[in-house]
């Protein structure tokens, strides 16, 4: 790498911070893989109490999923704007991504509230517990992503803008955000569609 601001990892030639981000995301894959496997073990079993299939609303969750997937597009547009040196568009797309993530979270909170009122609660049975832990863990990741996006937007507002290297890099937040979106595609398929 010829860039004087990059810090390549000796054996791989990959920037150390980027390598660290990929290692972090790999550990998150293990966490989600374990939670998904646990959910799948209990999914087909018959437990007392109300069932998830009795309360979930596929059209609502589909719209909520579409909103989250659109946030990946706005994240790509933010990264592209930064690469083109357009700080204003970068901030607009970052804020748009954060808002779409917040809308998804609001939808998840609404859905959980509806499930609770229908009687599908965390303590209903082991299956409901695995459902809430799995989807709640993902929701926590979306919340963290929204906080990171707002932090980047705020940094861009206060300073002369964002840069592609150094500090809390937009590229790392974008990797994290796309990871969260991909995980949701898997969760939506496993939890709601299969």
C-alpha positions as CSV (number, residue, x, y, z in Angstrom):
1,X,0.0,0.0,0.0
2,X,1.5,3.3,-1.0
3,X,-0.8,5.5,1.2
4,X,1.2,6.9,4.1
5,X,-1.9,6.8,6.4
6,X,-2.5,3.1,6.1
7,X,-1.2,0.6,8.5
8,X,-0.8,-2.8,6.7
9,X,-0.8,-6.0,8.6
10,X,2.6,-7.5,7.8
11,X,1.6,-11.1,6.7
12,X,-1.6,-10.2,4.9
13,X,-1.0,-6.8,3.5
14,X,-4.5,-5.8,4.8
15,X,-4.8,-2.7,6.9
16,X,-4.8,-3.7,10.5
17,X,-8.0,-1.9,11.4
18,X,-9.8,-3.5,8.5
19,X,-8.5,-6.9,9.5
20,X,-9.7,-6.3,13.0
21,X,-13.2,-5.4,11.7
22,X,-13.3,-8.6,9.7
23,X,-12.3,-10.6,12.7
24,X,-14.9,-8.9,14.8
25,X,-17.6,-9.6,12.2
26,X,-16.5,-13.3,12.1
27,X,-17.1,-13.6,15.8
28,X,-20.5,-12.1,15.3
29,X,-21.3,-14.7,12.7
30,X,-20.5,-17.3,15.3
31,X,-22.8,-15.7,17.8
32,X,-25.7,-15.4,15.4
33,X,-25.0,-18.9,14.1
34,X,-25.3,-20.3,17.6
35,X,-28.6,-18.4,18.2
36,X,-30.1,-19.4,14.8
37,X,-29.2,-23.0,15.5
38,X,-30.8,-22.9,18.9
39,X,-33.9,-21.3,17.4
40,X,-34.1,-24.0,14.7
41,X,-33.7,-26.8,17.3
42,X,-36.9,-25.6,19.1
43,X,-38.8,-24.3,16.1
44,X,-40.8,-27.4,15.0
45,X,-41.6,-28.6,18.5
46,X,-44.9,-28.4,20.2
47,X,-44.9,-26.2,23.3
48,X,-47.7,-25.1,25.5
49,X,-49.0,-21.5,25.0
50,X,-49.5,-19.4,21.9
51,X,-47.3,-20.1,18.9
52,X,-45.3,-17.5,16.9
53,X,-47.2,-18.5,13.7
54,X,-50.5,-17.4,15.5
55,X,-49.2,-13.9,16.1
56,X,-46.7,-12.8,13.5
57,X,-47.7,-10.5,10.6
58,X,-45.7,-11.4,7.5
59,X,-46.8,-8.3,5.5
60,X,-45.8,-5.9,8.3
61,X,-42.4,-7.6,8.9
62,X,-41.9,-7.7,5.1
63,X,-42.3,-3.9,4.9
64,X,-40.0,-3.5,8.0
65,X,-37.4,-5.7,6.3
66,X,-37.6,-3.7,3.1
67,X,-36.9,-0.5,5.1
68,X,-33.8,-2.1,6.6
69,X,-32.6,-3.3,3.2
70,X,-33.1,0.1,1.7
71,X,-30.8,1.4,4.4
72,X,-28.0,-0.7,2.8
73,X,-28.6,1.3,-0.4
74,X,-28.4,4.6,1.4
75,X,-25.2,3.4,3.2
76,X,-23.7,2.6,-0.3
77,X,-24.7,6.1,-1.5
78,X,-23.0,7.7,1.6
79,X,-19.8,5.8,1.0
80,X,-19.9,6.7,-2.7
81,X,-20.5,10.4,-1.9
82,X,-17.5,10.4,0.4
83,X,-15.3,8.8,-2.2
84,X,-16.4,11.6,-4.6
85,X,-15.6,14.2,-1.9
86,X,-19.2,15.4,-1.5
87,X,-19.4,15.9,2.2
88,X,-23.0,17.3,2.1
89,X,-24.4,14.2,0.4
90,X,-22.4,12.0,2.6
91,X,-24.0,13.5,5.7
92,X,-27.5,13.3,4.1
93,X,-27.1,9.7,3.2
94,X,-25.7,8.8,6.6
95,X,-28.6,10.5,8.3
96,X,-31.0,8.7,5.9
97,X,-29.4,5.4,6.8
98,X,-29.8,6.1,10.5
99,X,-33.4,7.1,10.1
100,X,-34.2,4.0,8.1
101,X,-32.5,1.9,10.9
102,X,-34.6,3.7,13.5
103,X,-37.8,3.0,11.6
104,X,-36.9,-0.7,11.5
105,X,-36.3,-0.6,15.2
106,X,-39.6,1.1,15.8
107,X,-41.3,-1.6,13.8
108,X,-39.6,-4.3,15.8
109,X,-40.7,-2.7,19.1
110,X,-44.2,-2.4,17.7
111,X,-44.2,-6.0,16.7
112,X,-42.8,-7.2,20.1
113,X,-45.5,-5.1,21.8
114,X,-48.2,-6.8,19.7
115,X,-46.8,-10.2,20.4
116,X,-46.8,-9.4,24.1
117,X,-50.5,-8.4,24.0
118,X,-51.4,-11.6,22.2
119,X,-49.7,-13.6,24.9
120,X,-46.5,-14.6,23.1
121,X,-44.0,-13.4,25.8
122,X,-40.4,-14.2,26.6
123,X,-41.4,-16.6,29.3
124,X,-44.1,-18.4,27.4
125,X,-41.8,-21.4,26.6
126,X,-38.3,-22.1,25.4
127,X,-39.2,-21.4,21.8
128,X,-40.5,-17.9,22.6
129,X,-37.3,-17.3,24.6
130,X,-35.1,-18.3,21.6
131,X,-37.2,-16.1,19.3
132,X,-36.9,-13.0,21.5
133,X,-33.2,-13.5,22.2
134,X,-32.4,-14.0,18.5
135,X,-34.4,-11.1,17.2
136,X,-33.6,-8.9,20.2
137,X,-29.8,-9.5,19.7
138,X,-30.2,-8.4,16.1
139,X,-32.2,-5.4,17.2
140,X,-29.4,-4.5,19.6
141,X,-27.0,-4.6,16.6
142,X,-29.2,-2.3,14.6
143,X,-29.4,0.1,17.5
144,X,-25.6,0.1,17.8
145,X,-25.4,0.7,14.1
146,X,-27.8,3.7,14.3
147,X,-25.7,5.2,17.1
148,X,-22.5,4.8,15.0
149,X,-24.2,6.4,12.0
150,X,-25.4,9.4,14.1
151,X,-21.9,9.7,15.5
152,X,-20.4,9.8,12.0
153,X,-22.9,12.3,10.9
154,X,-22.2,14.4,14.0
155,X,-18.4,14.2,13.3
156,X,-19.0,15.3,9.7
157,X,-21.1,18.2,11.0
158,X,-18.5,19.4,13.5
159,X,-15.3,18.9,11.6
160,X,-14.4,19.8,8.0
161,X,-16.1,16.6,7.0
162,X,-15.3,12.9,7.1
163,X,-12.3,11.3,5.4
164,X,-11.7,7.8,4.0
165,X,-8.9,7.1,6.4
166,X,-8.2,7.5,10.1
167,X,-10.5,7.5,13.1
168,X,-14.0,5.9,13.0
169,X,-13.9,5.2,9.3
170,X,-17.2,5.3,7.3
171,X,-16.0,2.1,5.6
172,X,-15.9,0.2,8.8
173,X,-19.4,1.4,9.9
174,X,-20.6,0.4,6.4
175,X,-19.2,-3.1,6.7
176,X,-21.0,-3.4,10.1
177,X,-24.2,-2.1,8.7
178,X,-24.2,-4.4,5.7
179,X,-23.5,-7.3,8.0
180,X,-26.5,-6.4,10.1
181,X,-28.7,-6.3,7.0
182,X,-27.4,-9.6,5.7
183,X,-28.1,-11.2,9.1
184,X,-31.6,-9.9,8.9
185,X,-32.2,-11.5,5.5
186,X,-31.2,-14.8,7.1
187,X,-33.3,-14.2,10.2
188,X,-36.4,-13.1,8.2
189,X,-36.1,-16.2,6.1
190,X,-35.5,-18.6,9.0
191,X,-37.9,-17.1,11.5
192,X,-40.8,-15.9,9.4
193,X,-40.8,-17.6,6.1
194,X,-39.6,-21.2,6.7
